[in-house]
Amino acid sequence: MPWDAIHHEVSFSRWMFDKPHPAATAMTKGQRQRRIDLVLVKTEDFLAAQLPATAPGFQFEAFIEFGYLSDYWKVPGAQVFGGDPVKGRNKVEADVEKVGVNLASGACRFGYVVVFEECDWGFEETFAADAETEHAGCRVRFIRSHEPARGS
């Protein structure tokens, strides 16, 4: 992928997709801000696009969300912030939902959530497969610096 096809922290606005395109109004249940961590788009597709796209046709190549789940909360004496590990799992689940909504609306061809996990945050063993099934093909990839516990 050439460097000029990679864009980070892309916020959606009406200059990209506008009604009646399904991506213009597609939102998560919580109406999360529509910003994607990393977007890939073929330069020739982007230059040829008539924006804002009002009909299906133009799509970004891929949307990628990242999650970094450190092991800070396992360090003796550490102060646990915001309800971790549940809060960390909720963040990843929300990213999966956001990418899934964008896949379902036709905003992108492929969608990934990449999770860097320094210790076991308690994801179910079937989390990645379930996400792909339930969220329009969103693929979840765990990059772990630990061995997952059996049954998780």
C-alpha positions as CSV (number, residue, x, y, z in Angstrom):
1,M,0.0,0.0,0.0
2,P,1.6,3.3,-1.0
3,W,2.0,5.9,1.7
4,D,-0.5,8.3,0.1
5,A,-3.3,5.7,0.3
6,I,-3.0,5.7,4.1
7,H,-5.0,8.3,6.1
8,H,-5.3,8.4,9.9
9,E,-8.1,9.7,12.1
10,V,-10.5,10.3,9.3
11,S,-13.7,12.0,10.4
12,F,-16.8,11.5,8.3
13,S,-18.8,14.5,7.1
14,R,-21.2,15.2,4.3
15,W,-18.4,15.9,1.9
16,M,-17.7,12.1,1.7
17,F,-21.2,10.6,1.8
18,D,-24.5,12.4,1.6
19,K,-28.1,11.3,1.5
20,P,-29.4,9.1,0.1
21,H,-26.2,7.0,0.3
22,P,-26.6,4.6,3.3
23,A,-23.2,5.6,4.8
24,A,-24.4,9.2,5.1
25,T,-26.7,8.4,8.1
26,A,-25.4,5.1,9.4
27,M,-24.5,5.4,13.1
28,T,-23.9,3.0,16.0
29,K,-26.6,2.6,18.6
30,G,-24.7,5.0,20.9
31,Q,-24.3,7.6,18.0
32,R,-20.6,7.4,18.4
33,Q,-18.5,10.0,16.7
34,R,-17.7,8.8,13.2
35,R,-14.0,8.9,13.2
36,I,-11.9,6.0,12.0
37,D,-8.3,5.4,13.3
38,L,-6.8,4.4,9.9
39,V,-8.4,4.4,6.4
40,L,-7.0,2.9,3.3
41,V,-8.1,4.1,-0.1
42,K,-6.7,3.5,-3.6
43,T,-5.5,6.8,-4.9
44,E,-7.1,6.2,-8.3
45,D,-10.5,5.4,-6.7
46,F,-10.3,8.5,-4.5
47,L,-9.4,10.8,-7.4
48,A,-12.2,9.3,-9.6
49,A,-14.9,9.5,-6.9
50,Q,-17.6,12.1,-7.3
51,L,-17.9,13.4,-3.7
52,P,-20.0,13.5,-1.8
53,A,-21.1,10.0,-2.8
54,T,-24.9,10.0,-2.9
55,A,-25.3,6.5,-4.3
56,P,-23.5,3.2,-3.6
57,G,-20.3,2.9,-5.7
58,F,-17.4,4.7,-4.0
59,Q,-15.9,2.8,-1.1
60,F,-12.9,3.1,1.0
61,E,-10.7,0.0,0.7
62,A,-10.4,-0.6,4.5
63,F,-11.2,0.8,7.9
64,I,-9.0,-0.1,10.8
65,E,-9.6,0.6,14.5
66,F,-6.9,0.0,17.1
67,G,-7.1,-0.8,20.7
68,Y,-4.2,-0.9,23.2
69,L,-5.0,-2.9,26.3
70,S,-2.0,-2.6,28.6
71,D,-1.3,-4.7,31.7
72,Y,-1.3,-1.7,34.0
73,W,-4.2,-2.9,36.1
74,K,-2.4,-6.1,37.0
75,V,0.7,-4.3,38.4
76,P,0.7,-4.6,42.2
77,G,-0.4,-1.2,43.7
78,A,-1.7,0.2,40.5
79,Q,-4.8,2.4,40.5
80,V,-7.4,0.9,38.2
81,F,-9.1,3.7,36.1
82,G,-12.6,3.6,34.7
83,G,-13.6,0.1,35.5
84,D,-10.9,-1.9,33.7
85,P,-10.9,-4.6,32.4
86,V,-14.6,-4.2,31.6
87,K,-14.1,-0.7,30.2
88,G,-11.3,-2.0,27.9
89,R,-13.5,-4.8,26.5
90,N,-16.4,-2.4,26.0
91,K,-14.1,-0.1,24.0
92,V,-13.2,-3.0,21.7
93,E,-16.8,-4.0,21.4
94,A,-17.8,-0.4,20.4
95,D,-15.0,-0.3,17.8
96,V,-16.3,-3.6,16.3
97,E,-19.8,-2.1,16.2
98,K,-18.5,1.1,14.5
99,V,-16.6,-0.8,11.8
100,G,-19.5,-3.2,11.3
101,V,-21.9,-0.3,10.7
102,N,-19.5,1.2,8.1
103,L,-19.2,-2.2,6.4
104,A,-23.0,-2.7,6.3
105,S,-23.5,0.8,4.9
106,G,-21.0,0.3,2.1
107,A,-18.6,2.9,3.3
108,C,-15.7,0.4,3.1
109,R,-14.9,-3.0,1.6
110,F,-13.0,-4.4,4.6
111,G,-13.0,-3.6,8.2
112,Y,-10.6,-4.6,11.0
113,V,-10.2,-4.0,14.7
114,V,-6.7,-4.7,15.9
115,V,-6.2,-5.2,19.6
116,F,-2.8,-5.1,21.3
117,E,-3.4,-7.0,24.5
118,E,-0.5,-7.1,27.1
119,C,-2.4,-9.4,29.5
120,D,-5.6,-11.4,29.5
121,W,-8.5,-8.9,29.4
122,G,-11.1,-11.7,29.5
123,F,-12.3,-11.8,25.9
124,E,-14.3,-15.0,25.1
125,E,-12.5,-17.5,22.9
126,T,-15.1,-16.9,20.2
127,F,-15.0,-13.1,20.3
128,A,-13.3,-12.6,16.9
129,A,-15.5,-15.2,15.1
130,D,-18.7,-13.8,16.7
131,A,-17.7,-10.2,15.7
132,E,-17.3,-11.3,12.1
133,T,-20.6,-13.0,12.1
134,E,-22.6,-10.4,13.9
135,H,-21.0,-7.2,12.5
136,A,-21.1,-7.4,8.7
137,G,-17.7,-9.2,8.4
138,C,-15.7,-7.0,10.8
139,R,-12.5,-8.9,11.4
140,V,-10.8,-8.8,14.9
141,R,-7.1,-9.5,15.3
142,F,-5.5,-9.9,18.7
143,I,-1.8,-9.2,19.0
144,R,-0.9,-10.7,22.3
145,S,2.2,-10.6,24.5
146,H,0.7,-13.4,26.6
147,E,-0.8,-16.8,26.2
148,P,-4.6,-16.6,26.5
149,A,-6.1,-18.4,29.5
150,R,-7.9,-21.6,28.6
151,G,-11.6,-21.0,27.9
152,S,-11.1,-17.3,27.2
